[in-house]
Amino acid sequence: MCLAVPGKILSVEGTDPILRTGRVSFGGIVKQINLAYVPEAKVDDYVLVHVGFAISTIDEEEAKQVFDYLKQMGDLAEAEEAEGR
């Protein structure tokens, strides 16, 4: 099983399809990500990222849904910690 996290492309650098990278924001944390697998991706697109590689593009609504799920998981973990689990 792998975990891919959505992020928003802020900028794109390079023209070589293999070496093309982008600055991608994950809720405020910005990382340099390889865009070789998503040649169609452009600034303001959302991508799913796994181990430093964007593996697919997704629409904004789907990205927000994943962010909501991750927030709910964090809220659940905090509640369990508060209960002493």
Secondary structure, DSSP 8 states (H G I E B T S, - for coil): ----EEEEEEEEE-SSTTT-EEEEEETTEEEEEE-TT-TT--TT-EEEEETTEEEEEE-HHHHHHHHHHHHHHHHHHHHHHHTT-
